[in-house]
Structure formats: structure tokens, C-alpha cells
Amino acid sequence: MAEILNGKEVAAKLRKRIAAECEELKKTGIQPGLAVILVGNNPASQVYVRNKKRGCEEVGFYSESYELPEDTTEKELLELIDRLNHDDKIHGILTQLPLPGHLSDKTVIDAISPEKDVDAFSERNVGKIMIGDHDFLPCTPAGIMAILKEYGISCDGKKCVVIGRSNIVGKPMAMLMLHDNGTVTVCHSHTKNLKEITRDADIIVVAIGKADFLTGDMIKEGAVVIDVGMNRRGDGKLTGDVDFASCEPKCSYITPVPGGVGPMTITMLLQNTLTSAKKHAEKQ
Ligand code: GUN
């Protein structure tokens, strides 16, 4: 029987600390502020943006959200970002991805001032993470590292396997585990003999967006399993990338879906916004 890694509980604890620090910062005349930009009508993105706004309210941040039409031009979006880059009330800016096809993710992300890039997606912030000298950590991998830390699980000397190689999760996840002295293998759709690799792993992070992909026969006894997946089943129920029923009896620790990694992601976004506001305060 595995111990459940309760992301909801860890997130609540961290949000309390963030709220307390926000209160302190407000006494110096600075309220952390986040601007969230959504272009188009992607229903999943609408939910994420709403939750980000709610997260801000919960910890006492100022927030602005921009819901722009699907046919917004790159020029219009870049003008908005430029205005927010120069707005002293705003310490963090994010554009929810994916953007509609006619807009370039890269152009838009790199238009955000690196000091306000609280997703840590820009070239400069990705580069800083690579060399271990970061200002902001990417939210989902940072949330996972925070859960591991809370439960006293270190990557030091462990065989760590990341399934998925996205810029948002897989690649930065591998880097953070490497910085924590793990021996990291990144697996993806072209990986041969995946099961041989996962069965040898001490810690597995699954982020490929395939429902119930990791099954009990693919892991060893005592493995730590982290599920980043958020998939909707035919019946509308939320399910992860891990087949919880077959993995849980073999794991030492496992994250549930929902209530595992999900609540941590927005918490780390709030943490990054707080960090940015504090830096801004130091400069004054
Ligand atoms: N789309 C999916 N995950 C994320 C995220 O962490 N940040 C942004 N901006 N868009 C996303």
C-alpha cells in the first residue's frame, strides 16, 4: 500500500505562507499583481484561467485577466504585453497556452519581460534553469519538487524517469531532478523498451497526456510515482496518465488525480509572482 502524496494539502500549506508574505509586502506599499491573458475559447484554458484568478484572490494578490477573441492579431497581443511589461502594478504576466494557430507561442512568450515571465517559458528563463541559476521555476515541475520535498523524498542518487519531453513539463522536470542529484532518463514516443526502463526506476514522473498509460506491471516494488496527467474519460471523469488501481499497491508513494500535482501548479505560479514582487520591492 502506497502513501498518498496529497498535493491539495501541500498546496494549502504553501498558499497560507504565500498569503502571509503577501500581507507583509503590502505593508511596504506593494501588492503582488498577476496579469493572465487568454486568447480564444479553449474550454480547458478557460478553466485554468479562472482558477489562476481565484488563486490570486485567495492569497490577496491583485489580478487582471484579459479574455481576447480568437481572431486577435499578433500586433494587438504584443501591444497588450508591452503595456503590462511597463505597468508597475503587474509583477507577473502569462499568456495561457495553447494560443490559436495564427499566433506564434515563441514570439508571444519572448515578448514578456523576463522579470515578469512567471511561467519561466522565455529563452532567458529556460537558459537560467539549465545552469541552475533561476529566478523562477516552471510551475508544474516546481510543484512536483515541492511535493517530494514535503514528504522527505530526495532524488539524490536515485534512478529518475520522466515520461514526456514537452518544454512545459518533461524537459524542465528532468533538469530539476538532475539538479537534485538524480540520475535522469527522459522517455518519449520513440523510446524502445520503455517497460525495461520504468521497471528499474526509483521515481517516475508521467506527463504524456494518455489516460492510464503507466500500469502496475511497468513499475518496481517501492517506486515513487508522480502523475501529471489530466485526461477526461468518455463519462466526463478526470483521470491521470497513471493507472492508479494497478500501480498503487506496488508504490511507496503515489499522487492521486485529482488532488496531486494539479493544485501545486497554480500555487507555484503564485510563488513566482510573489518572488517577482519582492524583487521589485528590493529595487525601490
Ligand atoms: N498551458 C498548459 N499549462 C500551462 C502553463 O503552465 N502555463 C501556461 N501559460 N499555459 C499552459
py3Dmol code that shows the C-alpha trace and the ligand (Angstrom):
import py3Dmol

protein = """\
ATOM      1  CA  MET A   1       0.000   0.000   0.000  1.00  0.00           C
ATOM      2  CA  ALA A   2       1.326   3.368  -1.015  1.00  0.00           C
ATOM      3  CA  GLU A   3       1.317   6.593   0.925  1.00  0.00           C
ATOM      4  CA  ILE A   4      -0.735   9.152  -0.999  1.00  0.00           C
ATOM      5  CA  LEU A   5       1.147  12.347  -1.879  1.00  0.00           C
ATOM      6  CA  ASN A   6      -1.535  14.873  -1.019  1.00  0.00           C
ATOM      7  CA  GLY A   7      -0.864  17.833  -3.307  1.00  0.00           C
ATOM      8  CA  LYS A   8      -4.003  19.575  -2.170  1.00  0.00           C
ATOM      9  CA  GLU A   9      -2.745  19.633   1.416  1.00  0.00           C
ATOM     10  CA  VAL A  10       0.785  20.744   0.461  1.00  0.00           C
ATOM     11  CA  ALA A  11      -0.671  23.466  -1.793  1.00  0.00           C
ATOM     12  CA  ALA A  12      -2.927  24.750   1.016  1.00  0.00           C
ATOM     13  CA  LYS A  13       0.061  24.952   3.366  1.00  0.00           C
ATOM     14  CA  LEU A  14       2.193  26.826   0.823  1.00  0.00           C
ATOM     15  CA  ARG A  15      -0.683  29.193  -0.069  1.00  0.00           C
ATOM     16  CA  LYS A  16      -1.032  30.105   3.612  1.00  0.00           C
ATOM     17  CA  ARG A  17       2.647  31.037   3.684  1.00  0.00           C
ATOM     18  CA  ILE A  18       2.333  32.998   0.412  1.00  0.00           C
ATOM     19  CA  ALA A  19      -0.721  34.861   1.799  1.00  0.00           C
ATOM     20  CA  ALA A  20       1.231  35.779   4.964  1.00  0.00           C
ATOM     21  CA  GLU A  21       4.194  37.027   2.901  1.00  0.00           C
ATOM     22  CA  CYS A  22       1.802  38.990   0.659  1.00  0.00           C
ATOM     23  CA  GLU A  23       0.350  40.663   3.746  1.00  0.00           C
ATOM     24  CA  GLU A  24       3.862  41.675   4.873  1.00  0.00           C
ATOM     25  CA  LEU A  25       4.735  43.033   1.438  1.00  0.00           C
ATOM     26  CA  LYS A  26       1.528  45.063   1.303  1.00  0.00           C
ATOM     27  CA  LYS A  27       2.729  46.927   4.411  1.00  0.00           C
ATOM     28  CA  THR A  28       5.567  48.285   2.261  1.00  0.00           C
ATOM     29  CA  GLY A  29       3.032  49.507  -0.311  1.00  0.00           C
ATOM     30  CA  ILE A  30       3.455  46.664  -2.809  1.00  0.00           C
ATOM     31  CA  GLN A  31       0.690  44.176  -3.620  1.00  0.00           C
ATOM     32  CA  PRO A  32       1.813  41.301  -5.865  1.00  0.00           C
ATOM     33  CA  GLY A  33      -0.054  41.542  -9.174  1.00  0.00           C
ATOM     34  CA  LEU A  34      -0.622  38.938 -11.890  1.00  0.00           C
ATOM     35  CA  ALA A  35      -1.998  39.504 -15.409  1.00  0.00           C
ATOM     36  CA  VAL A  36      -3.429  36.478 -17.193  1.00  0.00           C
ATOM     37  CA  ILE A  37      -4.132  36.595 -20.930  1.00  0.00           C
ATOM     38  CA  LEU A  38      -6.375  34.106 -22.693  1.00  0.00           C
ATOM     39  CA  VAL A  39      -6.892  34.223 -26.446  1.00  0.00           C
ATOM     40  CA  GLY A  40      -9.838  32.277 -27.870  1.00  0.00           C
ATOM     41  CA  ASN A  41     -12.384  29.887 -26.400  1.00  0.00           C
ATOM     42  CA  ASN A  42     -10.453  26.732 -25.439  1.00  0.00           C
ATOM     43  CA  PRO A  43     -12.669  25.340 -22.618  1.00  0.00           C
ATOM     44  CA  ALA A  44      -9.773  23.765 -20.672  1.00  0.00           C
ATOM     45  CA  SER A  45      -7.834  27.053 -20.865  1.00  0.00           C
ATOM     46  CA  GLN A  46     -10.897  28.966 -19.632  1.00  0.00           C
ATOM     47  CA  VAL A  47     -10.999  26.720 -16.538  1.00  0.00           C
ATOM     48  CA  TYR A  48      -7.245  27.161 -15.894  1.00  0.00           C
ATOM     49  CA  VAL A  49      -7.501  30.950 -16.230  1.00  0.00           C
ATOM     50  CA  ARG A  50     -10.479  31.099 -13.856  1.00  0.00           C
ATOM     51  CA  ASN A  51      -8.560  29.014 -11.304  1.00  0.00           C
ATOM     52  CA  LYS A  52      -5.487  31.244 -11.609  1.00  0.00           C
ATOM     53  CA  LYS A  53      -7.648  34.277 -10.883  1.00  0.00           C
ATOM     54  CA  ARG A  54      -9.233  32.530  -7.894  1.00  0.00           C
ATOM     55  CA  GLY A  55      -5.782  31.564  -6.622  1.00  0.00           C
ATOM     56  CA  CYS A  56      -4.767  35.243  -6.677  1.00  0.00           C
ATOM     57  CA  GLU A  57      -7.861  36.240  -4.692  1.00  0.00           C
ATOM     58  CA  GLU A  58      -7.202  33.502  -2.129  1.00  0.00           C
ATOM     59  CA  VAL A  59      -3.718  34.779  -1.265  1.00  0.00           C
ATOM     60  CA  GLY A  60      -4.509  38.511  -1.507  1.00  0.00           C
ATOM     61  CA  PHE A  61      -2.864  39.307  -4.858  1.00  0.00           C
ATOM     62  CA  TYR A  62      -4.067  41.907  -7.330  1.00  0.00           C
ATOM     63  CA  SER A  63      -5.016  40.326 -10.656  1.00  0.00           C
ATOM     64  CA  GLU A  64      -6.135  41.321 -14.115  1.00  0.00           C
ATOM     65  CA  SER A  65      -7.444  38.919 -16.713  1.00  0.00           C
ATOM     66  CA  TYR A  66      -7.819  39.547 -20.412  1.00  0.00           C
ATOM     67  CA  GLU A  67     -10.093  37.284 -22.425  1.00  0.00           C
ATOM     68  CA  LEU A  68      -9.398  38.192 -26.045  1.00  0.00           C
ATOM     69  CA  PRO A  69     -11.254  36.970 -29.126  1.00  0.00           C
ATOM     70  CA  GLU A  70      -9.920  34.083 -31.248  1.00  0.00           C
ATOM     71  CA  ASP A  71      -9.057  36.461 -34.123  1.00  0.00           C
ATOM     72  CA  THR A  72      -6.824  38.758 -32.026  1.00  0.00           C
ATOM     73  CA  THR A  73      -3.814  39.779 -34.113  1.00  0.00           C
ATOM     74  CA  GLU A  74      -0.213  39.315 -33.025  1.00  0.00           C
ATOM     75  CA  LYS A  75       0.197  43.105 -33.072  1.00  0.00           C
ATOM     76  CA  GLU A  76      -2.735  43.576 -30.667  1.00  0.00           C
ATOM     77  CA  LEU A  77      -1.443  40.896 -28.318  1.00  0.00           C
ATOM     78  CA  LEU A  78       2.113  42.264 -28.348  1.00  0.00           C
ATOM     79  CA  GLU A  79       0.808  45.768 -27.628  1.00  0.00           C
ATOM     80  CA  LEU A  80      -1.077  44.474 -24.573  1.00  0.00           C
ATOM     81  CA  ILE A  81       2.024  42.614 -23.339  1.00  0.00           C
ATOM     82  CA  ASP A  82       4.150  45.728 -23.841  1.00  0.00           C
ATOM     83  CA  ARG A  83       1.707  47.784 -21.789  1.00  0.00           C
ATOM     84  CA  LEU A  84       1.735  45.173 -18.989  1.00  0.00           C
ATOM     85  CA  ASN A  85       5.557  44.983 -19.116  1.00  0.00           C
ATOM     86  CA  HIS A  86       5.586  48.678 -18.162  1.00  0.00           C
ATOM     87  CA  ASP A  87       2.773  48.514 -15.583  1.00  0.00           C
ATOM     88  CA  ASP A  88       4.125  48.746 -12.011  1.00  0.00           C
ATOM     89  CA  LYS A  89       1.031  47.060 -10.536  1.00  0.00           C
ATOM     90  CA  ILE A  90       1.831  43.899 -12.508  1.00  0.00           C
ATOM     91  CA  HIS A  91       4.694  41.612 -11.398  1.00  0.00           C
ATOM     92  CA  GLY A  92       3.749  38.523 -13.373  1.00  0.00           C
ATOM     93  CA  ILE A  93       2.341  38.093 -16.901  1.00  0.00           C
ATOM     94  CA  LEU A  94       1.255  34.875 -18.537  1.00  0.00           C
ATOM     95  CA  THR A  95      -0.431  34.011 -21.784  1.00  0.00           C
ATOM     96  CA  GLN A  96      -2.333  30.770 -21.493  1.00  0.00           C
ATOM     97  CA  LEU A  97      -1.135  28.155 -23.981  1.00  0.00           C
ATOM     98  CA  PRO A  98      -2.011  26.823 -26.492  1.00  0.00           C
ATOM     99  CA  LEU A  99      -2.527  30.007 -28.483  1.00  0.00           C
ATOM    100  CA  PRO A 100      -4.688  29.919 -31.635  1.00  0.00           C
ATOM    101  CA  GLY A 101      -2.750  28.678 -34.684  1.00  0.00           C
ATOM    102  CA  HIS A 102      -2.149  32.091 -36.292  1.00  0.00           C
ATOM    103  CA  LEU A 103      -0.161  33.275 -33.239  1.00  0.00           C
ATOM    104  CA  SER A 104       3.406  32.160 -32.532  1.00  0.00           C
ATOM    105  CA  ASP A 105       3.899  30.842 -28.973  1.00  0.00           C
ATOM    106  CA  LYS A 106       7.578  31.713 -29.178  1.00  0.00           C
ATOM    107  CA  THR A 107       7.106  35.316 -30.331  1.00  0.00           C
ATOM    108  CA  VAL A 108       4.482  35.940 -27.671  1.00  0.00           C
ATOM    109  CA  ILE A 109       6.415  34.284 -24.818  1.00  0.00           C
ATOM    110  CA  ASP A 110       9.606  36.159 -25.662  1.00  0.00           C
ATOM    111  CA  ALA A 111       7.716  39.469 -25.708  1.00  0.00           C
ATOM    112  CA  ILE A 112       7.036  39.105 -21.973  1.00  0.00           C
ATOM    113  CA  SER A 113       9.703  40.826 -19.913  1.00  0.00           C
ATOM    114  CA  PRO A 114      11.876  38.032 -18.358  1.00  0.00           C
ATOM    115  CA  GLU A 115      11.407  39.725 -14.957  1.00  0.00           C
ATOM    116  CA  LYS A 116       7.642  39.171 -15.275  1.00  0.00           C
ATOM    117  CA  ASP A 117       7.731  35.771 -17.045  1.00  0.00           C
ATOM    118  CA  VAL A 118       6.279  33.836 -14.095  1.00  0.00           C
ATOM    119  CA  ASP A 119       5.728  30.722 -16.239  1.00  0.00           C
ATOM    120  CA  ALA A 120       9.518  30.651 -16.829  1.00  0.00           C
ATOM    121  CA  PHE A 121       8.951  29.831 -20.508  1.00  0.00           C
ATOM    122  CA  SER A 122      11.117  32.519 -22.116  1.00  0.00           C
ATOM    123  CA  GLU A 123      14.520  31.782 -23.633  1.00  0.00           C
ATOM    124  CA  ARG A 124      16.333  33.601 -20.849  1.00  0.00           C
ATOM    125  CA  ASN A 125      14.491  31.893 -18.017  1.00  0.00           C
ATOM    126  CA  VAL A 126      14.797  28.438 -19.616  1.00  0.00           C
ATOM    127  CA  GLY A 127      18.540  29.081 -20.003  1.00  0.00           C
ATOM    128  CA  LYS A 128      18.841  30.146 -16.368  1.00  0.00           C
ATOM    129  CA  ILE A 129      17.110  26.949 -15.216  1.00  0.00           C
ATOM    130  CA  MET A 130      19.556  24.910 -17.317  1.00  0.00           C
ATOM    131  CA  ILE A 131      22.560  26.368 -15.475  1.00  0.00           C
ATOM    132  CA  GLY A 132      20.868  26.189 -12.065  1.00  0.00           C
ATOM    133  CA  ASP A 133      20.711  29.962 -11.563  1.00  0.00           C
ATOM    134  CA  HIS A 134      16.991  30.554 -11.785  1.00  0.00           C
ATOM    135  CA  ASP A 135      14.701  33.436 -10.814  1.00  0.00           C
ATOM    136  CA  PHE A 136      11.519  31.472 -11.472  1.00  0.00           C
ATOM    137  CA  LEU A 137      10.995  27.725 -11.738  1.00  0.00           C
ATOM    138  CA  PRO A 138       8.430  26.356 -14.204  1.00  0.00           C
ATOM    139  CA  CYS A 139       5.216  25.789 -12.281  1.00  0.00           C
ATOM    140  CA  THR A 140       4.411  22.100 -12.783  1.00  0.00           C
ATOM    141  CA  PRO A 141       7.951  20.709 -12.265  1.00  0.00           C
ATOM    142  CA  ALA A 142       8.480  23.086  -9.324  1.00  0.00           C
ATOM    143  CA  GLY A 143       5.203  21.880  -7.802  1.00  0.00           C
ATOM    144  CA  ILE A 144       6.356  18.271  -8.100  1.00  0.00           C
ATOM    145  CA  MET A 145       9.705  19.046  -6.472  1.00  0.00           C
ATOM    146  CA  ALA A 146       7.845  20.817  -3.643  1.00  0.00           C
ATOM    147  CA  ILE A 147       5.651  17.749  -3.036  1.00  0.00           C
ATOM    148  CA  LEU A 148       8.708  15.461  -2.989  1.00  0.00           C
ATOM    149  CA  LYS A 149      10.466  17.796  -0.539  1.00  0.00           C
ATOM    150  CA  GLU A 150       7.416  17.964   1.741  1.00  0.00           C
ATOM    151  CA  TYR A 151       7.382  14.158   2.032  1.00  0.00           C
ATOM    152  CA  GLY A 152      11.163  13.928   2.514  1.00  0.00           C
ATOM    153  CA  ILE A 153      11.767  12.242  -0.854  1.00  0.00           C
ATOM    154  CA  SER A 154      15.110  13.166  -2.408  1.00  0.00           C
ATOM    155  CA  CYS A 155      16.261  12.420  -5.969  1.00  0.00           C
ATOM    156  CA  ASP A 156      19.875  12.159  -4.764  1.00  0.00           C
ATOM    157  CA  GLY A 157      21.457   9.015  -6.229  1.00  0.00           C
ATOM    158  CA  LYS A 158      18.054   7.720  -7.401  1.00  0.00           C
ATOM    159  CA  LYS A 159      17.108   6.481 -10.852  1.00  0.00           C
ATOM    160  CA  CYS A 160      14.570   9.046 -12.039  1.00  0.00           C
ATOM    161  CA  VAL A 161      12.492   8.511 -15.174  1.00  0.00           C
ATOM    162  CA  VAL A 162      10.456  11.236 -16.860  1.00  0.00           C
ATOM    163  CA  ILE A 163       7.945  10.093 -19.477  1.00  0.00           C
ATOM    164  CA  GLY A 164       7.249  13.014 -21.830  1.00  0.00           C
ATOM    165  CA  ARG A 165       9.562  15.666 -23.264  1.00  0.00           C
ATOM    166  CA  SER A 166       7.453  18.822 -23.511  1.00  0.00           C
ATOM    167  CA  ASN A 167       9.009  22.228 -22.943  1.00  0.00           C
ATOM    168  CA  ILE A 168       6.409  22.912 -20.234  1.00  0.00           C
ATOM    169  CA  VAL A 169       6.834  19.750 -18.146  1.00  0.00           C
ATOM    170  CA  GLY A 170       9.126  16.925 -19.320  1.00  0.00           C
ATOM    171  CA  LYS A 171      12.317  18.819 -20.143  1.00  0.00           C
ATOM    172  CA  PRO A 172      12.346  21.199 -17.136  1.00  0.00           C
ATOM    173  CA  MET A 173      11.288  18.304 -14.853  1.00  0.00           C
ATOM    174  CA  ALA A 174      14.351  16.334 -15.932  1.00  0.00           C
ATOM    175  CA  MET A 175      16.539  19.355 -15.246  1.00  0.00           C
ATOM    176  CA  LEU A 176      15.197  19.913 -11.715  1.00  0.00           C
ATOM    177  CA  MET A 177      15.682  16.227 -10.833  1.00  0.00           C
ATOM    178  CA  LEU A 178      19.204  16.434 -12.219  1.00  0.00           C
ATOM    179  CA  HIS A 179      19.885  19.500 -10.044  1.00  0.00           C
ATOM    180  CA  ASP A 180      18.675  17.376  -7.098  1.00  0.00           C
ATOM    181  CA  ASN A 181      21.406  14.814  -7.989  1.00  0.00           C
ATOM    182  CA  GLY A 182      19.118  12.239  -9.600  1.00  0.00           C
ATOM    183  CA  THR A 183      20.257  10.051 -12.492  1.00  0.00           C
ATOM    184  CA  VAL A 184      17.638  11.047 -15.014  1.00  0.00           C
ATOM    185  CA  THR A 185      16.292   9.274 -18.100  1.00  0.00           C
ATOM    186  CA  VAL A 186      13.806  11.065 -20.351  1.00  0.00           C
ATOM    187  CA  CYS A 187      11.486   8.728 -22.277  1.00  0.00           C
ATOM    188  CA  HIS A 188       9.130   9.627 -25.136  1.00  0.00           C
ATOM    189  CA  SER A 189       7.184   8.193 -28.053  1.00  0.00           C
ATOM    190  CA  HIS A 190      10.354   6.895 -29.803  1.00  0.00           C
ATOM    191  CA  THR A 191      11.788   5.194 -26.697  1.00  0.00           C
ATOM    192  CA  LYS A 192      12.434   1.486 -27.150  1.00  0.00           C
ATOM    193  CA  ASN A 193      11.813  -0.989 -24.322  1.00  0.00           C
ATOM    194  CA  LEU A 194      10.076   1.597 -22.146  1.00  0.00           C
ATOM    195  CA  LYS A 195       8.959  -1.044 -19.663  1.00  0.00           C
ATOM    196  CA  GLU A 196      12.559  -2.157 -19.025  1.00  0.00           C
ATOM    197  CA  ILE A 197      13.461   1.437 -18.169  1.00  0.00           C
ATOM    198  CA  THR A 198      10.450   2.186 -15.968  1.00  0.00           C
ATOM    199  CA  ARG A 199      10.784  -1.119 -14.067  1.00  0.00           C
ATOM    200  CA  ASP A 200      14.246  -0.054 -12.986  1.00  0.00           C
ATOM    201  CA  ALA A 201      13.160   3.436 -11.828  1.00  0.00           C
ATOM    202  CA  ASP A 202      13.012   4.664  -8.232  1.00  0.00           C
ATOM    203  CA  ILE A 203      10.990   7.782  -9.129  1.00  0.00           C
ATOM    204  CA  ILE A 204       8.759   8.061 -12.220  1.00  0.00           C
ATOM    205  CA  VAL A 205       7.075  11.250 -13.469  1.00  0.00           C
ATOM    206  CA  VAL A 206       4.457  10.642 -16.162  1.00  0.00           C
ATOM    207  CA  ALA A 207       3.478  13.596 -18.364  1.00  0.00           C
ATOM    208  CA  ILE A 208       2.322  12.362 -21.756  1.00  0.00           C
ATOM    209  CA  GLY A 209      -1.424  13.011 -21.751  1.00  0.00           C
ATOM    210  CA  LYS A 210      -2.512   9.389 -22.263  1.00  0.00           C
ATOM    211  CA  ALA A 211      -5.112   8.098 -19.837  1.00  0.00           C
ATOM    212  CA  ASP A 212      -3.975   5.241 -17.565  1.00  0.00           C
ATOM    213  CA  PHE A 213      -0.723   4.794 -19.548  1.00  0.00           C
ATOM    214  CA  LEU A 214       1.569   3.628 -16.726  1.00  0.00           C
ATOM    215  CA  THR A 215       0.393   0.281 -15.389  1.00  0.00           C
ATOM    216  CA  GLY A 216       1.456  -1.785 -12.385  1.00  0.00           C
ATOM    217  CA  ASP A 217       3.487  -4.256 -14.488  1.00  0.00           C
ATOM    218  CA  MET A 218       5.709  -1.322 -15.620  1.00  0.00           C
ATOM    219  CA  ILE A 219       6.995  -0.379 -12.157  1.00  0.00           C
ATOM    220  CA  LYS A 220       9.058  -1.993  -9.423  1.00  0.00           C
ATOM    221  CA  GLU A 221       8.008  -2.517  -5.805  1.00  0.00           C
ATOM    222  CA  GLY A 222       8.554   0.638  -3.775  1.00  0.00           C
ATOM    223  CA  ALA A 223       8.631   3.065  -6.719  1.00  0.00           C
ATOM    224  CA  VAL A 224       7.525   6.682  -6.267  1.00  0.00           C
ATOM    225  CA  VAL A 225       5.002   7.569  -8.996  1.00  0.00           C
ATOM    226  CA  ILE A 226       4.028  11.132  -9.937  1.00  0.00           C
ATOM    227  CA  ASP A 227       1.079  11.636 -12.295  1.00  0.00           C
ATOM    228  CA  VAL A 228       0.930  14.919 -14.248  1.00  0.00           C
ATOM    229  CA  GLY A 229      -1.932  13.753 -16.496  1.00  0.00           C
ATOM    230  CA  MET A 230      -5.352  15.395 -16.662  1.00  0.00           C
ATOM    231  CA  ASN A 231      -7.471  13.432 -19.112  1.00  0.00           C
ATOM    232  CA  ARG A 232     -11.241  13.383 -19.476  1.00  0.00           C
ATOM    233  CA  ARG A 233     -12.758   9.934 -19.778  1.00  0.00           C
ATOM    234  CA  GLY A 234     -15.781   9.314 -22.003  1.00  0.00           C
ATOM    235  CA  ASP A 235     -18.021   9.580 -18.923  1.00  0.00           C
ATOM    236  CA  GLY A 236     -16.567  13.042 -18.150  1.00  0.00           C
ATOM    237  CA  LYS A 237     -14.492  11.825 -15.173  1.00  0.00           C
ATOM    238  CA  LEU A 238     -10.989  13.188 -14.715  1.00  0.00           C
ATOM    239  CA  THR A 239      -8.191  10.636 -14.916  1.00  0.00           C
ATOM    240  CA  GLY A 240      -4.408  10.816 -14.948  1.00  0.00           C
ATOM    241  CA  ASP A 241      -1.660   9.201 -17.047  1.00  0.00           C
ATOM    242  CA  VAL A 242      -1.221   6.543 -14.357  1.00  0.00           C
ATOM    243  CA  ASP A 243      -3.463   3.524 -13.863  1.00  0.00           C
ATOM    244  CA  PHE A 244      -3.846   4.171 -10.143  1.00  0.00           C
ATOM    245  CA  ALA A 245      -5.574   0.845  -9.353  1.00  0.00           C
ATOM    246  CA  SER A 246      -2.709  -1.339 -10.634  1.00  0.00           C
ATOM    247  CA  CYS A 247       0.200   0.954  -9.602  1.00  0.00           C
ATOM    248  CA  GLU A 248      -0.843   1.975  -6.103  1.00  0.00           C
ATOM    249  CA  PRO A 249      -0.363  -1.441  -4.410  1.00  0.00           C
ATOM    250  CA  LYS A 250       3.276  -1.573  -5.615  1.00  0.00           C
ATOM    251  CA  CYS A 251       4.289   2.051  -4.930  1.00  0.00           C
ATOM    252  CA  SER A 252       5.847   3.521  -1.817  1.00  0.00           C
ATOM    253  CA  TYR A 253       4.298   6.907  -2.721  1.00  0.00           C
ATOM    254  CA  ILE A 254       1.871   7.983  -5.434  1.00  0.00           C
ATOM    255  CA  THR A 255      -0.003  11.158  -6.414  1.00  0.00           C
ATOM    256  CA  PRO A 256      -3.759  10.926  -6.989  1.00  0.00           C
ATOM    257  CA  VAL A 257      -5.682  12.659  -9.814  1.00  0.00           C
ATOM    258  CA  PRO A 258      -7.305  14.958  -8.901  1.00  0.00           C
ATOM    259  CA  GLY A 259      -5.622  16.300  -5.748  1.00  0.00           C
ATOM    260  CA  GLY A 260      -1.989  15.542  -6.593  1.00  0.00           C
ATOM    261  CA  VAL A 261       0.118  17.656  -8.939  1.00  0.00           C
ATOM    262  CA  GLY A 262      -2.780  19.857 -10.175  1.00  0.00           C
ATOM    263  CA  PRO A 263      -3.257  22.036  -7.060  1.00  0.00           C
ATOM    264  CA  MET A 264       0.513  22.609  -6.867  1.00  0.00           C
ATOM    265  CA  THR A 265       0.870  24.144 -10.330  1.00  0.00           C
ATOM    266  CA  ILE A 266      -1.096  27.330  -9.628  1.00  0.00           C
ATOM    267  CA  THR A 267       0.493  27.527  -6.173  1.00  0.00           C
ATOM    268  CA  MET A 268       3.928  27.733  -7.785  1.00  0.00           C
ATOM    269  CA  LEU A 269       2.642  30.409 -10.171  1.00  0.00           C
ATOM    270  CA  LEU A 270       1.602  32.417  -7.104  1.00  0.00           C
ATOM    271  CA  GLN A 271       5.024  31.759  -5.569  1.00  0.00           C
ATOM    272  CA  ASN A 272       6.752  33.063  -8.714  1.00  0.00           C
ATOM    273  CA  THR A 273       4.550  36.180  -8.734  1.00  0.00           C
ATOM    274  CA  LEU A 274       5.424  36.801  -5.080  1.00  0.00           C
ATOM    275  CA  THR A 275       9.142  36.349  -5.853  1.00  0.00           C
ATOM    276  CA  SER A 276       8.845  38.865  -8.697  1.00  0.00           C
ATOM    277  CA  ALA A 277       7.015  41.394  -6.491  1.00  0.00           C
ATOM    278  CA  LYS A 278       9.677  41.026  -3.779  1.00  0.00           C
ATOM    279  CA  LYS A 279      12.432  41.675  -6.328  1.00  0.00           C
ATOM    280  CA  HIS A 280      10.527  44.727  -7.485  1.00  0.00           C
ATOM    281  CA  ALA A 281      10.295  45.909  -3.847  1.00  0.00           C
ATOM    282  CA  GLU A 282      14.061  45.474  -3.368  1.00  0.00           C
ATOM    283  CA  LYS A 283      14.753  47.716  -6.366  1.00  0.00           C
ATOM    284  CA  GLN A 284      12.704  50.589  -4.934  1.00  0.00           C
TER     285      GLN A 284
END
"""
ligand_1 = """\
11
GUN
N -0.960 25.524 -20.733
C -0.809 24.357 -20.075
N -0.039 24.534 -18.985
C 0.280 25.841 -18.956
C 1.048 26.636 -18.063
O 1.623 26.168 -17.065
N 1.143 27.949 -18.374
C 0.555 28.490 -19.470
N 0.733 29.785 -19.706
N -0.155 27.784 -20.324
C -0.289 26.464 -20.058
"""
view = py3Dmol.view(width=600, height=400)
view.addModel(protein, "pdb")
view.setStyle({"model": 0}, {"cartoon": {"style": "trace"}})
view.addModel(ligand_1, "xyz")
view.setStyle({"model": 1}, {"stick": {}})
view.zoomTo()
view.show()
